[in-house]
Amino acid sequence: GRYPSAIWNLQTETWKELGGRHWKKNREEGISILLALRPPDYQPKIMIAGGGTHNVGRSLMTLLHSIGKDSWGSFFSFLTRVEDSVENIDLSDSNPRWALSGKMHHPRVHANGVLLPDGNVLVVGGMAMYGHHDVDMHAVVSEAELYDPSTNTWTRMAAQQKARVYHSTAILLPDGRVISMGSNPASRMIEHSIEIFSPPYL
């Protein structure tokens, strides 16, 4: 893609490109997460998932949104795409390369990923398509998903009650639950509520 992956060397303070090309070059506002470092080798693996296209259509949508013309901007959504694909890279390999590793149940942009204590990853929120104002509400992905790196499988989880899209966040709590909060679900609207998810291990 246009923006290759790179690793930062703390000693030399330099960047080195690695990973080769991404299978999906457009992952604007997708999820990236360092997977659990498991014994015995503690291999550093990174997962990226979802995200969307940053192109002329997306730029036009943003421009028209900024001047209050959301309905005009929504017309250009057909030029954009939101991904459900997932890629992984193993940085312990001598020549690490990005590899496709299945799909989520839903395409998502503006979603959040949380590494859980059992090594699984909870993905919450996001939208299945780009848009502003009214488009956001019917494009909302409410259902959470759980990724198990050991089996490379995704499992559907409970749905959230509120739209958790742009400017939302999700954080692991000390007791093992996950808090999901914030969002801009519609033009000039800020979601103040919070929701708490109890993963299957509870």
N, C-alpha and C positions, 0 to 999 in steps of 0.2 A: 504494500500500500504506500501511500504518499508519506505516511508517518511511521517509519519502522520502529520496532522495539529497540531499546538500548538499556545497558546496565551501567550504573555509576560505580567507579572505582574510588573508594574513600582515600586510598593512599596516594594515588596519582592525580586525583580530582579531575578525571576525564571520563567521557562517555564512550562506550563501545557498542555498536549495533550488533544485534543478534536475533535469532529466531526465524529469519527468512520472511517471506511474505505472509501476511494474514490471509486466511481463506475468505474472509469478509472484510473488505477494506474500510467500510463505513460502520463505525461503532460509536458514533457521537452519543454521549450521555448514557453509555451502557454500564455494565457492572464489571469490576475487576477486583480480584481477591486472592491473597496468598492462602493456599490450602494448608491444612494442618501438617506440621512437621512430625512425621510418624517414625518411631523406631523400627528397625535398627539403624537405617541409613539417614533418616531425617532429610529426605530428598525435597528440595524446594520446588514446588509446583505452583503455577499460577493459572487461574481460570479467568477467562473473559467471556461475557455472555450478553446477549441482547444489544441494545444500542440502535442507532439509526443513521440515515443518510444525511450528510451535510452537503447540499448541492445548491444549484440556483433556485430550485423550488422551495427548499427550506429557507434560504435567504430572503426570498420574496415574501414568504409567510411571516417571517420575523419582522421585516420592514413594515408590512401592512398592519401587523399587530401593534407596532410602536406608534402608529398614527391613528389607532382606533378603528381600523378597517378589517376586523376579524373575518367578517363574512366574505370579503374579497380574498383574504389570505387563504381561507379554507379551500378555495378553488384549486390551489396549487398543491394540495396534499397528495394528489395522485402521482406527483413527481417524486415523492419520498417513499421510503420503505423502512419499516421497523423489523428488527431481526429477532428470531427465536433461537438462532444457532449459538453454539458454545464451542470455544477453543481452549485447549490446554497446552502448556509448555512445561517441560521438565528441565530446570536449570542445572541439574546435576549431570546431564548428558554432556559428552565432549563437544557435540555440535547441536545445541538445542534448537528445535524447530517447533513452530506452532502446528498443532494438529486438531482437526475437527473432532469433537467428541459428543455427538448427539445434539438434541434440541430440547429446549424447555417446552412445556405444554402451551405457553403463550408467548407471542412476541412482546418485548417490553423495552420501552425507553423511559428514562427517569425512574427506574426501579432501584432498590437497595438490596445488597447482599450482606448477610451476617454470618461469620464463622462461628459455629456452635461448639461447645466443649467436647462433644463426641466426634468432632471432625467433619460433620455434615455442614452444609451451607443452606441457610434459609434465604429465599428470595421473596421479597414482598413489594407490592405496589407497581407503579408504572402505567404506561399507556400502550395500547396496541397499534396506535397510529398517531402521527403528528397532528397538532391542531391547537387552536386557542378558543376560549369562550365556550360555546355550546358543544363543539366537537369533543372537547376534553371529557365531557360527562359520559358520552356513549362509547368512548374509547378506553375508559378506565379498566384496568385489570385488577379485580378485587381478590381473586384467589391467590394464595401464597403457594410456593413450591419448595420442596426439600430435595437437595442434591446430595447423593451419597457417592463420594469419589471412589470408594472401594469397589462399587459395582457399576459406576457410571450411569446411574439411573435417577430419574426425577419423579417425585411423588407429589400428587396434589394435596394441598393442605387447606385449612379453613379459610374462608373469605373474610376480608376486612369489611368493616361497616362504613368506612369513609374512604374517599378517593385519596390515595397517597401517590401523588405525581410530582410535578416540578417543585423543587425546594422542600422535599420531604426527607426524612432520615429514619434509620432504624439502628438500634444499638443493643448489644447483649447486656443484660442486667446481671448483677452479682449472684442472684439466685437461679440463674439459668434460663429465665424467661427473656423475651425480646420485646422491647418497646418500639412502637412505630408512631411517628408524630409528624406534624407539620403538613404542608402542601399548599400549592396554588391551584385548586381544582377548576377555577374559572377566572375569567378576566377580572382583575381588581378584587379577588376574593382570597382571603388567607384562612386556612383551616387551623384552628387553635386546639382541637381535641387530640387526645392520645389514645392509643390502643395497646393492649399488652397481650402477647401471644405466648402460650405454653407449649413448647415443643413436645414431641411424643415421649421423650425420655422422662418427662414429668408426669 
